[in-house]
Amino acid sequence: MQSDLISVDSLPGNMSVLSLSQGLATAHKAYGNCVSKPTRPLCILFIVQSPENNIFDQHALSNRLWTNHGIPTFRIAYGNILQHTSVAHDFPTRPLIYCPPNLPSTYEVTTCYFRAGYSPAEYPDDTAWSARLHLERSAAIKCPSILTHLAGSKKIQQVLATPSSTHLERFLARSRAISDTTAVASRIRATFAAMYPLDSSPAGRHAASLATSPHDSAAYVLKPQREGGGNNIYGTKIPAFLKSLGDDELKWKGYILMELIEPPSLRNTIFRNGEVKSGEVIGELGIYGVCLWRNGKNKDKDKAEIVENFEAGHLLRTKGRESEEGGVAAGFGSVDSVCLVDI
């Protein structure tokens, strides 16, 4: 890389920790005062995995919340939710109470920040589902809300991105700011990589023909309802994998077929696990955002209020061109910095 391309102006700052902590602090403030009795201090509760591999960025957010906003935060493993939290049923607002195992005092939780609960493996039994219902029925603000959580799942993405789907138009039609729903939907859909179900629908049967073809499958990736890297089946490996599932329709429905994105590659150097490697690399840029809203009363959705909505930094992951996965924590990619170049 030419050294004259790198300058203070070409390397934008990344304020993700500051911005995301600001978003959580906004939710904390929007919650209001303690409503339980006796009066308790307020806190934000991080719902984490056990063991947790992404602990350092979580601590960065916790530290910023305390130093910038004076908000205490606690971490609780998903499996300990029912043991260390309770809902004050005597109050109509159902405040969530956290009992730290090593402190004598209790706290009222303003915000539950989910860093766990995204994988099907985290719901092995009824107790795990009861723990999620326990949190969802409480007054604490959830980040993300259950509907936002589901909207980010592969299945919901597929429902919106299947070429024959009309659901995108249905959602856009609710916006008073859009006069030509069909035209706007067409422009949005042009940015999608096609995604298909693997079921008995016409789109699903078409996907099955693509996925089981040794030739056509090369242009696709098979994805389960998982995040974090290491779970996808790529290209010509798809037919053999589907064959291993047999004729179990439920297992097939657990996957979606997505058109493979082919980003342009660059030559660069990656430092990972104490080793320096040079070669062809590709990047994946994600943009963080904060959106806090207040639902309208009496389920009047037209009166819902957007409290905050802002861009909150970014994450650039770079991996070797030969790597099919990109998860940093899973060991496939490396955190990178954006270099902006005029073209």
Buried (B, 14 or more C-beta within 10 A) or exposed (E): EEEEEEEEEBEEEBBBBBBBBBBBBBBBBBBEEBBBEEEBEBBBBBBBBEEBEBBEBBEBBBEBBBEEBEBBBBBBBBBBBEEBBBBBEEEEEBBBBBEBEEEEEBBBBBBBBBBBBBBEEBBEEEEBEEBBEBBEEBBBBBBBBBEEBEEEBBBBBBBBBBEEBEEBBEEBEEEEEBEEBEEBBEEBBEEBEBBBBBBEEEBBEBBBEBBBBEEBBBEBBBBBBBBBBEBBBBBBBBBEBBEEBEEEEEBBBBBBBBBEEEEEEEEBEBEBEEEEEEEEBBBBEEEBEBBBBEEEEEEEEEEEEEEBEEEBBBBBBBBBEEBBBBBBEBEBBBEBEBBEEEE
